[in-house]
Amino acid sequence: MPVTVGVLALQGAFFEHVQLLKKASEQESLAGWEFIEVRTPQELAKCDGLVLPGGESTTMSLVAARSNLLEPLRDFVKVHRKPVWGTCAGLILLAESANKTKKGGQELIGGLDVRVNRNHFGRQTESFQAPLELPFLGAGAAPFPTVFIRAPIVERILPHHKGIQTEEISLEETVVAPSRQAKGPAAEAATADHVEVLATLSRPASVIATQGRDLSPDKELGDIVAVQQGNVFGTSFHPELTGDARIHAWWLRQVQAAVLRRKKLGQ
Ligand SMILES: NC(=O)CC[C@H](N)C(=O)O
């Protein structure tokens, strides 16, 4: 079963992702998988799954718009519901809403019903590394060496399928992603109406967020740094900048499951 996984290669750490995807596929003994850099709608159309790397989300969305990729990317995530994973800037692009965006706005792709707070931990010089428990990697998994560089966090879980969040529009420097309708049975199967919190920074994640609940004031929960909603996965940190391929391997298994689901449904 040939499977093609793309990494959006407009800007940022795309090369590192491709390398770790290859390493993970070897670890998982996945034969016949192809990993490609995506710069055009034609390349995107070949993909069964897509990684949006870290970098600078403002630049990435500008280049995506100029490359006529924004609409195909939105369709990939929200209409075809193929698996996507955004790291850092990629997570920002996958959010339905983002704070502290550049004046004049910034285009988002959307797909995760969350609002992110950009540059949550401060500037480049305030970058840090932290060993983080990631329960989704399995019971007893060793802490993951997470790298945070001008990283966003998920500061709010938004109500599902609200489309444009009108309450957010009035907030200065907050942007929202345009809404889209999923189509077809595979799309339905991959649609999840809740955002699952997979990791928080200050303590091991054991929390499933409920819709519409503002989690930011409750500091006890810690900062949300990994979330999943259906086929959309996002991390605040950069696994591609470590040699650790465990998250890539975990995500490739998600892609494999999604491809099998689509096949079963004849799509
Ligand atoms: N390392 C990163 O990807 C940083 C993201 C960056 N702060 C942005 O807003 O795009």
The ligand as an SDF file (V2000), in Angstrom:
LIG
                    3D

 10  9  0  0  0  0  0  0  0  0999 V2000
    9.2800   28.0690   16.2780 N   0  0  0  0  0  0  0  0  0  0  0  0
    8.1870   28.4790   15.7210 C   0  0  0  0  0  0  0  0  0  0  0  0
    7.6050   27.8110   14.8610 O   0  0  0  0  0  0  0  0  0  0  0  0
    7.7480   29.8160   16.1590 C   0  0  0  0  0  0  0  0  0  0  0  0
    6.4000   30.2230   15.6740 C   0  0  0  0  0  0  0  0  0  0  0  0
    6.3170   31.7260   15.5560 C   0  0  0  0  0  0  0  0  0  0  0  0
    6.2920   32.3410   16.8440 N   0  0  0  0  0  0  0  0  0  0  0  0
    5.0890   32.0920   14.7360 C   0  0  0  0  0  0  0  0  0  0  0  0
    4.2660   32.7960   15.1750 O   0  0  0  0  0  0  0  0  0  0  0  0
    4.9750   31.6630   13.6390 O   0  0  0  0  0  0  0  0  0  0  0  0
  1  2  1  0
  2  3  2  0
  2  4  1  0
  4  5  1  0
  5  6  1  0
  6  7  1  0
  6  8  1  0
  8  9  2  0
  8 10  1  0
M  END
$$$$
